[in-house]
Amino acid sequence: MPVTKIEQPSHLIIDNSVVSMLTECHCVENAGMAPRELLSQTQAWLEEKLSKLRTTAIESHLHTTDLVSAEYKPENGYLGTRGLPRTVIQAMAQSVKSQFKITTIDITTVSGFRTLPGANRRLVRPNDGLSNNDLSLVQLGLEMTKLGASVVILSNDQDLIDFTSWIKTQASLRTNGQDPRLLEIETGLGYLELIHRSCLIPSDQMNQMINFVIKNTFSRMQQLPDGTQLNHQKAMKIIQQATQVNSLFGKAVEIKAQNRSAVP
């Protein structure tokens, strides 16, 4: 379920897909930089965006799981093509990971999601559905609802978005103090646009991120050198969501311009 307004701080859980998107966006947009400068500027860009997310989080904490944190490997992305030593890129990655409060999740605890009555079988199949890493975020989210406040998961994974939206409706999971009704999920791009509306993210940077997601998704629909290819249906959902965010972004820019012109 998309978050339409940030009215108060929430417990904020971040998927690797969001951090990786931010990383690749900055690298692609600044491809002309010298490798060492690109590395340091990418780290600064990430830390600055995480600081903006932190302003909407309870106790200024950004959460993730140990399984998802281990997925962040920028050495396998654009930075890895610039001739930088892997150890140098990994050191940057470790610094980024230190920005999060990381919770260890027992893999066996997520297996119950795969047998929930009514769950979409495609999403919960272990081989081609959601991974244990993905489900660890849902597990963490449910556990954090016991604290009695809204929990928001940020992810660009459409399958995770669909599954979490379904989990929210399951009355059988309202046990031991947890309440899935407190669980929300939003794309990283959509949530960042909400922050943009409060003027914490410059419009040019927001526009840059939106354009990157759309262009990158189109390129991933073609078979990449490593043989991977983004499912067409998933790709079109991502593009549709990004287009909707872009429309909201355009309206926000107009409102900001009107407000500026109204100031004497």
SEVEXMI-388400 format. One record per residue (C-alpha): residue in three letters; x, y, z. Coordinates in steps of 0.2 Angstrom, whole numbers, padded with zeros to 4 digits, always signed. Last residue first. Layout:
SEVEXMI-388400
alaXYZ;...
END
This chain:
SEVEXMI-388400
pro+0032+0198-0006;val+0031+0178-0006;ala+0017+0173-0018;ser+0030+0169-0032;arg+0038+0157-0021;asn+0022+0148-0016;gln+0017+0147-0035;ala+0034+0139-0039;lys+0033+0127-0025;ile+0015+0122-0031;glu+0022+0119-0048;val+0036+0109-0042;ala+0024+0098-0032;lys+0013+0096-0047;gly+0028+0090-0057;phe+0033+0078-0043;leu+0016+0070-0043;ser+0016+0067-0061;asn+0034+0060-0060;val+0028+0048-0046;gln+0015+0042-0057;thr+0027+0039-0071;ala+0039+0030-0059;gln+0024+0019-0054;gln+0020+0015-0072;ile+0038+0012-0076;ile+0040+0000-0062;lys+0023-0009-0067;met+0030-0010-0085;ala+0046-0018-0079;lys+0037-0031-0069;gln+0026-0036-0084;his+0041-0037-0095;asn+0052-0048-0084;leu+0069-0040-0082;gln+0083-0049-0091;thr+0098-0057-0085;gly+0111-0065-0097;asp+0126-0057-0089;pro+0128-0046-0104;leu+0111-0039-0101;gln+0095-0045-0110;gln+0084-0030-0114;met+0070-0026-0101;arg+0084-0020-0090;ser+0087-0005-0102;phe+0069+0001-0100;thr+0070+0000-0081;asn+0086+0010-0081;lys+0078+0024-0091;ile+0063+0025-0080;val+0073+0024-0064;phe+0086+0036-0070;asn+0073+0049-0075;ile+0065+0048-0058;met+0082+0050-0049;gln+0087+0065-0059;asn+0070+0074-0057;met+0072+0072-0038;gln+0090+0079-0039;asp+0084+0094-0049;ser+0069+0097-0037;pro+0081+0098-0022;ile+0077+0086-0008;leu+0072+0092+0009;cys+0060+0104+0002;ser+0045+0096+0011;arg+0038+0090-0006;his+0055+0082-0009;ile+0052+0070+0006;leu+0036+0064-0002;glu+0046+0062-0018;leu+0059+0051-0008;tyr+0044+0040-0003;gly+0039+0037-0021;leu+0056+0034-0027;gly+0060+0021-0013;thr+0044+0012-0017;glu+0032+0011-0003;ile+0026-0002+0009;glu+0015+0000+0025;leu+0013-0011+0040;leu+0002-0005+0055;arg-0012-0016+0049;pro+0000-0031+0051;asp-0002-0030+0070;gln+0010-0039+0081;gly+0006-0041+0100;asn+0008-0059+0100;thr-0005-0062+0087;arg-0013-0051+0073;leu-0006-0063+0059;ser-0022-0072+0057;ala-0030-0055+0052;gln-0021-0055+0036;thr-0024-0038+0027;lys-0006-0031+0029;ile+0001-0047+0022;trp-0007-0044+0005;ser+0002-0027+0004;thr+0018-0035+0009;phe+0016-0048-0005;asp+0013-0035-0018;ile+0027-0024-0013;leu+0039-0038-0011;asp+0034-0044-0029;gln+0037-0026-0035;asp+0054-0025-0028;asn+0058-0006-0027;ser+0058-0007-0008;leu+0054+0005+0006;ile+0046-0004+0021;val+0036+0008+0033;val+0031+0003+0051;ser+0018+0013+0059;ala+0018+0013+0078;gly+0013+0001+0092;leu+0030-0007+0096;lys+0023-0024+0091;thr+0023-0017+0073;met+0042-0020+0074;glu+0040-0038+0073;leu+0029-0037+0058;gly+0042-0026+0049;leu+0056-0038+0054;gln+0047-0053+0046;val+0043-0043+0031;leu+0061-0038+0029;ser+0066-0056+0031;leu+0055-0061+0017;asp+0066-0052+0005;asn+0081-0061+0011;asn+0073-0077+0012;ser+0069-0075-0007;leu+0053-0070-0015;gly+0047-0081-0029;asp+0058-0091-0042;asn+0066-0105-0031;pro+0057-0103-0014;arg+0039-0102-0020;val+0031-0088-0010;leu+0027-0075-0024;arg+0021-0088-0037;arg+0010-0096-0024;asn+0001-0080-0020;ala-0004-0082-0002;gly-0021-0089+0002;pro-0016-0100+0017;leu+0001-0095+0023;thr+0014-0109+0019;arg+0028-0098+0012;phe+0026-0085+0025;gly+0030-0099+0038;ser+0047-0101+0031;val+0052-0084+0037;thr+0057-0089+0055;thr+0069-0102+0048;ile+0080-0089+0041;asp+0084-0082+0059;ile+0084-0063+0057;thr+0099-0052+0063;thr+0094-0034+0065;ile+0104-0020+0057;lys+0102-0002+0063;phe+0108+0007+0047;gln+0121+0020+0043;ser+0135+0007+0046;lys+0130+0000+0029;val+0136+0015+0020;ser+0153+0014+0028;gln+0154-0004+0024;ala+0150-0001+0006;met+0164+0012+0005;ala+0176-0001+0012;gln+0169-0013-0001;ile+0173+0000-0015;val+0191+0001-0009;thr+0193-0018-0007;arg+0187-0020-0024;pro+0201-0010-0031;leu+0195+0004-0043;gly+0196+0001-0061;arg+0180+0010-0066;thr+0169-0005-0070;gly+0166-0010-0052;leu+0159+0007-0048;tyr+0145+0003-0060;gly+0139-0012-0051;asn+0147-0028-0044;glu+0158-0018-0032;pro+0142-0009-0026;lys+0139-0025-0016;tyr+0123-0022-0005;glu+0116-0039-0003;ala+0124-0042+0015;ser+0113-0028+0021;val+0098-0038+0016;leu+0102-0054+0026;asp+0108-0044+0041;thr+0091-0035+0041;thr+0087-0017+0038;his+0082-0002+0049;leu+0085+0017+0048;his+0085+0025+0065;ser+0081+0044+0067;glu+0072+0040+0084;ile+0057+0036+0073;ala+0061+0039+0055;thr+0055+0054+0044;thr+0071+0064+0046;arg+0081+0048+0043;leu+0076+0048+0025;lys+0085+0064+0023;ser+0100+0058+0031;leu+0100+0042+0020;lys+0100+0054+0005;glu+0115+0063+0012;glu+0124+0047+0016;leu+0121+0041-0002;trp+0127+0057-0010;ala+0143+0057+0001;gln+0147+0039-0003;thr+0144+0043-0022;gln+0155+0058-0021;ser+0169+0048-0013;leu+0168+0034-0026;leu+0166+0046-0041;glu+0181+0056-0035;arg+0192+0040-0035;pro+0185+0035-0052;ala+0188+0052-0060;met+0171+0060-0064;gly+0163+0058-0081;ala+0151+0045-0076;asn+0142+0057-0065;glu+0124+0053-0069;val+0128+0035-0070;cys+0136+0034-0054;his+0123+0044-0044;cys+0109+0033-0051;glu+0119+0017-0048;thr+0121+0021-0029;leu+0103+0028-0027;met+0096+0012-0035;ser+0107+0001-0025;val+0101+0009-0009;val+0083+0007-0014;ser+0085-0011-0020;asn+0094-0015-0003;asp+0078-0014+0006;ile+0075+0000+0019;ile+0065-0002+0035;leu+0058+0014+0043;his+0049+0014+0060;ser+0038+0029+0057;pro+0039+0048+0060;gln+0023+0058+0058;glu+0012+0065+0044;ile+0022+0058+0029;lys+0008+0058+0015;thr+0003+0046+0002;val+0011+0030+0008;pro+0008+0017-0005;met+0000+0000+0000;
END
